Amino acid sequence: MRSPTGQPQNMGKLVEMIQNAVTAGRLEVAEQLAGQTDPYLLSELVQTLYKEGYVALAKERLLKLEPRLLREPSPPFLELSLIWAEICYDERRYDEATPIFETIAERHPDFAGARFGAASCCLQQAIAKLERRIQLYHPTKTEQEKICKYLDDFHQALNLIQTSSWHTEWSPAQVRNFPARPASLLH
């Protein structure tokens, strides 16, 4: 029997089993439960992997999807798009993350986290450009001081945005599942 949304009525139980399997570290069981074809179960699996700190595994599953599904966020891939944008942000691929965050914010105006993500990307890009400018052009001491003032302002704005908790935060227990620490945890 199917629910009004067209999903089997036991979908909720299956989702709960996937979440419990990931939380218990039984990833192979979670993979089997999610299967390969149902986009809702895939979404639940990836979200749970990511929330539990299995970032590399979540990324691996996301890379198997058609890229358009992550760049043009819509249900059931909206949450996956957000996760992909956070992963891109952590890998300092701001030019890839920014349009995803912006699209989410445009389509879901009440989703403030996407706006903060887009703003963080823009600030990170501005910081990188100014730092490159110092390295490439060797500006005078006066110019360098001006650029450093701008960098300080950008860092203050970035720190302010970070206090909104727009990015997923993991407990110390979840951090143990990271193969390497994301850039957002280094700040």
C-alpha positions in Angstrom: 0.0 0.0 0.0 1.2 3.5 -0.8 0.9 6.7 1.1 -0.7 9.9 -0.5 2.8 10.9 -1.7 3.2 7.7 -3.6 5.8 6.2 -1.2 5.3 2.9 0.4 3.9 3.2 3.9 6.8 1.4 5.4 9.2 4.1 4.0 9.4 5.8 7.4 10.5 2.6 9.0 13.1 2.0 6.3 14.5 5.5 6.7 14.7 5.0 10.5 16.6 1.7 9.9 19.0 3.5 7.6 19.6 6.2 10.1 20.1 3.7 12.9 22.5 1.6 10.8 24.7 4.6 10.0 24.6 5.9 13.6 25.7 2.4 14.8 28.5 2.4 12.2 26.9 -0.4 10.2 27.4 1.3 6.9 27.2 -1.8 4.7 23.7 -2.5 6.2 22.7 1.1 5.5 23.8 0.9 1.9 21.9 -2.3 1.4 18.7 -0.8 2.9 19.0 2.3 0.7 19.5 0.3 -2.4 20.5 1.9 -5.7 17.4 3.3 -7.3 15.1 5.1 -4.9 16.1 8.8 -4.8 14.4 9.4 -1.4 16.3 6.6 0.3 19.5 7.7 -1.4 18.8 11.2 0.0 18.3 9.9 3.5 21.4 7.8 3.3 23.6 10.6 2.2 22.1 13.1 4.7 22.6 10.6 7.5 26.2 9.8 6.4 27.0 13.5 6.3 25.4 14.3 9.6 27.3 11.5 11.3 30.6 12.8 10.0 31.1 10.3 7.2 31.8 13.2 4.8 34.0 11.1 2.4 31.3 8.5 2.0 28.6 11.1 1.5 30.8 12.7 -1.1 31.4 9.4 -2.8 27.6 8.8 -3.1 27.0 12.4 -4.3 29.6 12.0 -7.1 27.6 9.1 -8.5 24.6 11.4 -9.1 24.1 13.4 -12.3 25.9 16.8 -11.6 22.8 18.7 -12.7 20.8 17.3 -9.8 23.2 18.9 -7.3 23.5 22.2 -9.2 19.8 22.7 -9.7 18.4 21.9 -6.2 14.9 20.5 -6.0 13.3 17.8 -3.8 14.4 15.1 -3.1 17.8 16.5 -3.9 17.5 19.8 -2.2 19.3 18.6 1.0 21.9 16.8 -1.1 22.6 20.0 -3.0 23.2 21.8 0.3 25.5 19.1 1.4 27.4 19.2 -1.9 27.7 23.0 -1.5 29.1 22.6 2.0 31.6 20.0 0.8 32.7 22.3 -2.1 33.1 25.1 0.5 35.2 22.9 2.7 37.4 22.0 -0.2 37.8 25.7 -1.1 35.9 25.3 -4.3 33.9 28.5 -3.7 33.1 29.1 -7.4 31.3 25.8 -7.4 29.5 26.2 -4.1 28.3 29.8 -4.6 25.8 29.2 -7.3 24.3 26.2 -5.5 23.9 28.3 -2.3 22.4 31.2 -4.4 20.0 28.9 -6.2 18.8 27.4 -2.9 18.3 30.8 -1.4 16.5 32.0 -4.5 14.1 29.1 -4.6 13.7 28.9 -0.8 13.9 32.5 0.5 13.3 31.4 4.1 16.5 29.2 4.0 18.9 31.7 5.7 21.7 29.1 5.8 22.0 29.1 2.0 22.4 32.9 2.0 25.1 32.8 4.7 26.8 30.0 2.7 26.8 32.2 -0.4 28.1 35.2 1.5 30.9 33.1 3.1 31.9 31.9 -0.3 32.1 35.5 -1.7 34.1 36.6 1.3 36.5 33.7 1.0 37.0 34.5 -2.7 37.6 38.2 -1.9 40.2 37.2 0.7 42.0 34.9 -1.7 42.1 37.6 -4.4 43.6 40.1 -2.1 46.1 37.6 -0.8 47.1 36.8 -4.4 47.4 40.5 -5.2 49.9 40.9 -2.4 52.0 38.0 -3.6 51.9 38.9 -7.3 52.2 42.6 -7.3 54.4 43.3 -4.3 52.6 46.5 -3.4 54.2 49.3 -1.5 54.0 49.3 2.3 51.1 51.8 2.2 49.2 49.7 -0.3 49.9 46.5 1.7 48.5 48.2 4.8 45.3 49.1 3.0 44.9 45.5 1.6 45.6 44.1 5.1 42.8 46.4 6.5 40.4 45.0 3.9 41.5 41.5 4.8 40.8 42.2 8.5 37.4 43.6 7.6 36.6 40.5 5.5 37.8 38.1 8.2 35.6 40.0 10.7 32.6 39.7 8.4 33.3 36.0 7.8 33.6 35.4 11.6 30.2 37.1 12.1 28.6 34.9 9.4 30.1 31.8 11.0 28.3 32.6 14.3 25.0 31.9 12.4 25.9 28.2 12.3 25.0 28.0 8.7 27.4 25.2 8.2 26.8 21.7 9.6 28.5 21.3 12.9 29.7 17.9 14.2 30.3 16.7 17.7 33.7 15.4 18.6 32.4 11.9 18.3 31.3 12.6 14.7 34.6 14.2 13.8 36.3 10.9 14.3 34.6 9.7 11.1 36.4 12.4 9.0 39.2 11.1 6.9 40.6 14.6 7.0 39.4 17.7 8.7 37.2 20.0 6.5 38.4 23.6 6.0 35.5 24.9 8.1 36.9 23.1 11.1 40.3 24.6 10.7 39.0 28.2 11.3 
